[in-house]
Amino acid sequence: MPGVKHKPPREPDEERLLRRTARGDRAAFEELYRRTSPWLAIRLRRRCSDDQIVAEVMQETYLAVWRAAGSFAGVVAGGSAVGWVWTIAVRRLIDAYRRRAHHANPPPGVHESLSAPAAEEEALAGTVGDSVGDALRSLAPELREVLQAMVLDGLSVRETAILLGLPEGTVKTRARRARIAMREALS
C-alpha cells in the first residue's frame, strides 16, 4: 500500500545489546550480562559443581563476549545471541576441564546428577511431542546425558567425552544406543 511503511522484523533484545556491545557500548554489555548471567550460571552449575570453575568460566565467557561481539552473525546465520553466549561458555568449560585434567582428577561432582530437572529438559519436554518426550524420559540417565550434550548443546564426540569424563568410544557407544532406543520407542 502506498504511504505505509513496513518495519523490518525486530531483533530480540539480547541481539540488539550484543550489536551495541560490538560498537563498544559498555552499558549495553552490562545489561547483556545482567540479563544472561543468572541463566548461564545455573546452566553451567548443572554441568559442574565446582563453584571456582563456574566462576572462571563465567569470567572467561563474558571477556570473550566483550572482545568478539562483532563476530556474532545473528539470526541471519540461524543463531541467537543467547545461544552464541552459551556456545562460548561450553567451550570455556571444556577448556577448564582440560586444564584441570593435566593437574588432577576431574573436580568432585562432575558426574553427579542433580534431582531437579535441567531447564533445557523442561523446555524440551514442553516442546516435543508426547511420544518423543516419553522416549527421551525412558532413556537410561547415562544415555540421556550423552544425547543432551551432543544434540541439545551441539558438542562433538570429543567435547562430550571431556565434559562427561568418559572415553570417546564410550560416548560413541552411548550415543548409538540412545539413537537405537529412541528409534525403537518411536516406531
C-alpha positions in Angstrom: 0.0 0.0 0.0 1.3 3.4 -0.8 2.3 5.5 2.1 2.5 2.5 4.5 6.0 1.9 5.9 6.9 -1.6 6.7 9.2 -2.1 9.6 11.9 -4.8 9.4 11.4 -7.6 11.9 12.6 -6.6 15.3 15.7 -8.2 16.7 15.5 -9.9 20.1 16.7 -7.6 22.9 19.8 -9.6 23.5 20.8 -9.3 19.9 20.5 -5.6 20.0 22.5 -5.4 23.1 25.2 -7.6 21.6 25.4 -5.4 18.5 25.7 -2.3 20.7 28.4 -4.1 22.7 30.3 -4.7 19.4 30.4 -0.9 19.0 32.0 -0.6 22.4 28.8 0.3 24.3 29.7 -0.6 27.9 26.1 0.0 29.2 24.8 -2.5 26.6 27.4 -5.0 27.7 26.4 -4.6 31.4 22.7 -5.0 30.5 23.5 -8.1 28.4 25.4 -9.5 31.4 22.6 -8.7 33.8 20.1 -10.5 31.6 22.1 -13.6 30.7 24.5 -14.3 33.6 22.0 -15.8 36.1 20.7 -18.2 33.4 24.2 -19.0 32.3 25.5 -19.7 35.8 22.6 -22.1 36.5 23.2 -23.9 33.3 26.9 -24.2 34.0 26.3 -25.5 37.5 24.2 -28.3 36.0 27.4 -29.5 34.4 29.9 -28.6 37.0 29.5 -28.5 40.8 32.8 -26.7 41.4 31.9 -23.1 42.0 35.5 -21.9 41.3 35.4 -23.5 37.8 32.0 -22.0 37.1 33.2 -18.5 38.2 36.3 -18.8 36.0 34.2 -20.0 33.0 31.7 -17.1 33.6 34.6 -14.6 33.6 36.3 -16.0 30.6 32.9 -16.2 28.7 32.0 -12.6 29.2 35.5 -11.4 28.5 35.3 -13.3 25.2 31.8 -11.9 24.5 33.2 -8.3 25.0 36.1 -8.9 22.7 34.3 -10.9 20.0 30.8 -9.3 19.9 31.5 -8.0 16.4 31.8 -11.6 15.1 28.3 -12.6 16.1 26.4 -13.4 12.9 23.0 -13.3 14.4 19.7 -14.7 13.2 20.9 -14.3 9.6 23.1 -17.3 10.3 20.3 -19.1 12.2 21.7 -18.3 15.7 20.6 -16.3 18.7 22.7 -14.1 21.0 21.9 -16.3 24.0 22.9 -19.4 22.0 26.1 -17.7 20.9 27.0 -16.9 24.6 26.2 -20.5 25.6 28.4 -21.9 22.9 31.3 -19.8 24.2 30.6 -20.9 27.7 30.6 -24.6 26.8 33.9 -24.2 25.0 35.4 -22.4 28.1 34.1 -25.2 30.4 35.7 -27.8 28.3 38.9 -25.9 28.3 38.7 -25.6 32.1 38.3 -29.4 32.4 41.3 -29.9 30.1 43.4 -27.6 32.2 42.3 -29.4 35.4 42.9 -32.8 33.9 46.6 -32.1 33.5 46.9 -31.4 37.2 44.4 -33.7 38.9 41.3 -35.7 38.6 38.1 -34.0 37.4 36.5 -31.9 40.1 34.1 -33.6 42.5 30.5 -33.6 41.4 31.1 -33.5 37.7 29.4 -36.8 37.2 26.8 -36.4 40.0 23.2 -36.0 38.8 21.0 -33.4 40.5 17.5 -34.2 41.4 16.0 -31.1 39.8 15.4 -31.3 36.1 17.6 -29.0 33.9 15.8 -26.1 32.3 16.5 -27.5 28.9 15.0 -30.8 29.9 11.8 -29.0 31.0 11.8 -26.9 27.8 12.4 -29.9 25.7 9.6 -31.8 27.4 7.3 -28.9 26.7 8.2 -28.5 23.1 8.5 -32.1 21.8 5.5 -34.3 21.2 4.3 -36.7 23.8 5.8 -39.8 22.2 9.3 -38.1 21.7 9.2 -36.7 25.3 8.2 -40.2 26.6 11.0 -41.8 24.6 13.5 -39.3 26.0 12.4 -39.8 29.6 12.6 -43.6 29.2 16.3 -43.5 28.2 18.8 -44.5 30.9 20.4 -41.4 32.5 23.8 -42.1 31.1 22.3 -42.3 27.5 20.2 -39.2 28.1 23.2 -37.1 29.3 25.2 -38.0 26.1 22.3 -37.2 23.9 21.7 -33.9 25.7 25.4 -32.9 25.3 25.6 -33.9 21.7 22.1 -32.8 20.4 21.0 -30.0 22.7 24.4 -28.5 23.4 25.8 -29.3 20.0 29.0 -30.7 21.3 31.3 -33.1 19.3 32.1 -36.6 20.5 35.4 -35.4 21.8 33.9 -32.4 23.6 31.2 -34.6 25.1 33.8 -37.1 26.3 35.8 -34.4 28.0 32.7 -32.8 29.6 31.4 -36.1 30.9 34.8 -37.5 31.8 34.3 -40.6 29.5 36.4 -42.2 26.8 35.4 -41.2 23.3 34.5 -44.8 22.5 32.0 -44.9 25.4 30.4 -41.6 24.2 30.0 -43.1 20.7 28.5 -46.3 22.0 26.1 -44.5 24.3 25.1 -42.1 21.5 24.4 -45.1 19.2 22.5 -46.9 22.0 20.4 -43.8 22.7 19.5 -43.4 19.0 18.5 -47.0 18.7 16.4 -46.8 21.8 14.7 -43.6 20.5 14.1 -45.2 17.1 12.5 -48.3 18.8 10.4 -46.2 21.1 9.1 -44.1 18.3 8.3 -46.9 15.8 
